[in-house]
Amino acid sequence: IPIGVPLAGAFIGVCAAVLGVLAAVLLSVLAFVVVIPLCLLAAGIVLCGISFVLWGAPANALVTLGCGLMLFALGVLVSLLAIKLCTLFVPPVFRAFVALLRWPFDKLRSRNQGGGVQ
């Protein structure tokens, strides 16, 4: 059996494992960035709605409305922070990831052309 076949299979397996871990990290970050602001916004809207129908005393209704408005505002702020962080950190991370994926092919290309530094 040529030695290249098992090595190619192992390389493909390692690449698949690395890509799987990177995809899991990316989806976890995406869920964290999307779910927390949406939960805060939804909780704020629900508390604002409940404040009009649940309480009989005006003071309790005002407190519940205030909490709902604070949660809604916090959800908006967290959404803006998530957008800002994504615009700052996502492009460099993807550039580094693409450079990492291109590195073996660039090495092979430079070795085949004979122009690589030895």
PAMAR-669913 format. One record per residue: residue in three letters; x, y, z of N, C-alpha, C, O, CB in turn. Coordinates in steps of 0.02 Angstrom, whole numbers, plus 50000, padded with zeros to 5 digits. Glycine has a CB too. Layout:
N
ALAXYZXYZXYZXYZXYZ ...
// end
This chain:
118
ILE500434994250000500005000050000500465006250000500915006750042499515000050062 PRO500355010749955500755016949956500625020950020500075021150046500595021249894 ILE501155024050043501105027750107500675033950101500415036350151501805029750131 GLY500585036450040500195042550031499455041750045499125046450067500285045149961 VAL499195035750033498475034650042498275035150116497795038850132498275027650015 PRO498615031750163498425032650233498555039750258498175042450299498795027650277 LEU499095042750234499245049550256498715054450231498505058950268499935051750231 ALA498485053550169497955057850143497315056850182496955061750197497845056450068 GLY497155050750199496555049350239496595052450308496105055250332496445041950245 ALA497175052050339497265055050405497215062650401496925065850444497945053050435 PHE497515065550348497485072850339496765075050329496555080150357497915074950279 ILE496385071350290495675073150279495285072550344494845076650358495365068550224 GLY495435067450384495095066650448495245072250496494805074750531495275060050479 VAL495885074250499496075079750544495745086250520495505090150561496845080550546 CYS495745087450455495425093450428494675093550444494395098750462495525093950352 ALA494345087750438493635087450454493505088750527493025092050545493355080550434 ALA493935086150571493855087250642493955094650659493565097450698494345082950683 VAL494465097750630494585104850644494015109150618493785113750653495245107050611 LEU493775107650558493205111450531492575110450573492185115050582493065109350458 GLY492475104350599491905103150643491935107150707491435109850730491855095850659 VAL492525107450737492605111350799492505118750784492175122250823493305110150830 LEU492795121250729492705128250712491975129950698491735135250717493125130050651 ALA491615125450665490905126550652490505126650717490045130650725490625121050605 ALA490685122250764490335122150828490455128550867489995131250897490555116150870 VAL491075131050866491225137350901490855143050868490575147350902491985138650900 LEU490855143250802490515148550766489765148550780489465153850792490635147950691 LEU489455142750780488735142350794488585144050867488065147050881488475135350777 SER489025142350912488925144050983488955151650993488535154451028489435140651027 VAL489445154850962489495162050967488895165450935488625170250961490145164550935 LEU488695162850877488105165650843487485164950885487085169650889488005162250775 ALA487395159250917486805158350961486835163151020486325165951040486765151050985 PHE487435164051048487515168551105487365175751085487055179451123488215168051134 VAL487595177751025487505184551002486775185950984486535191550992487955185950942 VAL486415180950961485735181950938485225180650993484735184350999485585177450878 VAL485325175551033484815173351081484745178151140484185179751160484975166351106 ILE485295180451168485245184851227484875191351211484425193251249485945186351254 PRO485055194951157484665201051143483925199651129483495203451151484965204651084 LEU483785194251093483085192651079482695190951143482115192851150483035186851030 CYS483005187451189482665185851252482535192151294482005192851323483085180851293 LEU483025196651295482915202851333482365207051301481945209851337483565206951336 LEU482365207551235481835211351201481155208251213480675211851227481985211751126 ALA481115201651207480465198251217480225199051289479635200151301480525190851199 ALA480685198451338480485199151408480245206251422479765207251459481065197451455 GLY480565211251392480345218051401479655219251373479245222551404480835222851370 ILE479525216651313478875217551282478335214051322477785216751331478875214851209 VAL478475207951346477975204251385477835207751451477255208351471478225197051399 LEU478345210251484478215213751548477835220251537477405222051578478875215251584 CYS477975223751483477585229751468476845228051456476395231551478477875233451407 GLY476735222651420476035220451407475695218151470475105219651481476025214951356 ILE476055214451512475755211951574475585217651622475095217251659476235207051609 SER475975222951620475855228451667475175231651657474905234751703476405233651661 PHE474895231051598474235234151585473655229651605473105232151616474175235851512 VAL473765223151609473205218651622473255214851688472745212351712473155213751566 LEU473845214351718473915210051775473765213451841473425210551884474615207351776 TRP473995219451850473955222651916473345227051921473145230451873474585226751929 GLY473045227051981472485231451994472715238152022472385243252011472005228152041 ALA473275238152058473535244352088473985247952038474395244752006473925242752154 PRO473905254452032474315258151983475065257951999475475257951953474095265251981 ALA475245257652063475955257652080476285251152056476845251352030476045258452156 ASN475955245552066476235239152042476285239051966476765236451938475795233352067 ALA475785241951934475805242051860476385246451836476705244751787475135244751833 LEU476515251951870477065256351850477745253051861478195253751820477045262851890 VAL477815249251915478445245751929478555240451875479115239651850478435242551999 THR478035236751859478105231551807478245234651739478655232051701477465227251804 LEU477915240151724478045243551661478765246151658479105245651607477555249351652 GLY479005248851714479705251251717480205245651707480695246451671479835254651783 CYS480075239951738480515234151728480505231751656481025229951628480325228351775 GLY479915231751626479865229751556480235234451510480575232251464479145229251535 LEU480175240951523480525245851482481285245351491481665246251444480295252851499 MET481505243951553482225243051565482485236951529483025237151500482365242551640 LEU482125231451531482345225351495482355226551420482815224251386481875219451512 PHE481855230051395481845231551323482445235851303482775234551253481185235051304 ALA482585240951344483165245251329483815241351335484265242451294483175251351378 LEU483875236951383484465232851390484545228251329485095227051306484435228751454 GLY483985225551305484005221451245484245225251184484615222651143483325218451231 VAL484015231551178484245235751122484995237051128485355236751079483855242351119 LEU485225238651189485935240051199486365233951186486895234451155486045242651270 VAL486145228151209486525221951196486535220351122487035217951096486235216051236 SER485975221651088485965220551015486465225050979486825222850935485255221850987 LEU486485231450999486965236050968487685234050984488125234650942486835243150992 LEU487805231751046488465229451064488665223251023489235222651001488505227851139 ALA488195218651014488345212650974488495214450902488945211550872487755207750977 ILE488125219250874488265221450806488955224550801489325223250754487725226450781 LYS489125228750850489775232050850490335226950856490835227350820489815237150906 LEU490265222150901490775217050910490845212650848491405210750830490625212750970 CYS490295211150816490325207050755490675210850699491065207850661489615204950732 THR490555217250693490885221050640491625221950654492025222850608490555227850631 LEU491825221750718492525222450735492915215950730493475215950704492595225250805 PHE492625210450753493015204250760492895199050707493335194950695492865201350826 VAL492325199050675492185193750626492625194250564492905189150543491455193950605 PRO492725200050532493145200150473493865197950485494125194150444493155207050444 PRO494215200150538494895197550548494925190050562495385186650541495215201250606 VAL494415187550597494405180350611494325176450547494665171350537493845178550660 PHE493875178650502493785175150439494395175850394494575171150358493165177750403 ARG494735181650395495345182350356495885177550381496225174450340495605189650360 ALA495955176850446496445172150474496255165050457496695160950442496485173050550 PHE495615163450459495385156650443495525155050370495755149550354494635155950458 VAL495395159750325495525158650254496275158050242496495153850203495245164450211 ALA496675162050276497405161550269497645154750294498105151850265497755167150308 LEU497355152250348497545145650374497355140150325497735135450316497205144450441 LEU496775140750293496575135750244497005136050181497115130950149495845136550226 ARG497225142050162497625142750101498355140950110498705139650062497575149850075 TRP498595140950172499305139850186499585133450155500105133750123499415139750259 PRO499265127550165499555121450135499585121750059500055119350028499155115350156 PHE499075124750028499075125149955499605129949930499915128749878498385127249930 ASP499725135349966500255139949948500935136649955501375137749913500225146349990 LYS501025132650008501655128950016501765124049959502315123549932501665125250083 LEU501245120449940501295115649885501445119349819501855116949780500655111549878 ARG501125124849808501225128549746501945131249742502265130949690500725134349741 SER502195133849798502885136449797503385130849791503915131849760503015140549860 ARG503245124949818503705119249813503705116549741504235114649715503505113649862 ASN503115116349709503085113749641503415118549591503685116349540502355112549621 GLN503385124949605503685129749560504435130549573504795133449531503345136449566 GLY504675128149628505385128649643505585135449669506175136749677505785126949583 GLY505115139649682505275146449705505235147249780505335152849805504815151349672 GLY505105141849816505035142449888505705142849923506215140449897504655136649914 VAL505715145849981506325146350021506415139850057505955137350089506285152350071 GLN506995136950053507135130450084507445131250151507595126250184507575126250040 
// end
